[in-house]
Amino acid sequence: MKTIFIVDDSNTNLMAAKTVLDGTYKALALTSAERMFKLAEKIIPDLILLDVEMPEMSGFEALKILKEHENQKLREVPVIFLTSMNDTESETQGFSLGAIDFINKPFSPPVLLKRIESHIETDKLIKKAQQSLRKVHNATVHVIANVVERRDQITGGHIERVQGYLEILIKELVKSGIYAEEISKWDMDLLIPSAQLHDVGKIVVSDAILNKPAKLTDEEFAQIKQHCVEGEAIVDEIINNSEMDGFLSHAKMFAGYHHEKWNGTGYPHGLKGEDIPLQGRIMAIADVYDALVSERPYKKPFTHDEAVEIIKKDSGTHFDPNIVEAFLNVADDFWVMALNYQ
């Protein structure tokens, strides 16, 4: 059963709307916008009926806050204004803030039900279309990432493993309250698949260097380092030609910044501390861990414990110490992931 918040400072209006909706929907009556936001911390409604004229916080003010909320799911909840105001200026303001409809009070019960049903069904169709589009996006990213990885005969399975490490680490950061506010604004359904493109820039590196069965020379390593710049440029070009900036913004951060170091000695930009995008700082640990525990033609794999000690030692120099703290809490989960993909 769909959940609808009814927000109105008038108990008479609340009860009238609740009486109409009960049975068809789970209707929750709230006497202020403040109470709406408090309840929304626990329950995300499917639709909000919002009064415009309320004493402490008007409906317009509440909608503006709602559309800028850190919780993306709450930002996407459709809002219908229930109001006695029917002037063009008010309606224009409401629609510009993101409302989907206005229903005048006093309302007709059948009309109220029908309008809500229509908007919920429309919202359902939109979300279904968005899910289908997202599947296409993710499939496209997966194919591109596989093309890159098939060229790299040395790091097989790296993309899948790193994607798994990343998900484990981000969940721990949120659980531990580390950078939780920034992470809460991310859409994980977009972010996690986009991690597959962190090495997309390797597509411009020659096979001879990419698959050299020995340690690279300084000149060859300089060419390898360009994969960050090239990766960022490739993702930028896709964004510019497709307008899919929301979908690929994370991919750009992963591709361009996963080799930056906390102390500023990384590449390609030489950024330091929190000037490095958070996505790059998280990816740095996932990427290095996988490189350490994986076999290469020029080195044997480090043990899990050795890899953990190296990352711990490089906290505050190579890696963000806050993220290392979270990594140490879930390091064993990294090892399980590594074993699953071997």
Disulfide bonds with the S-S distance in Angstrom:
none
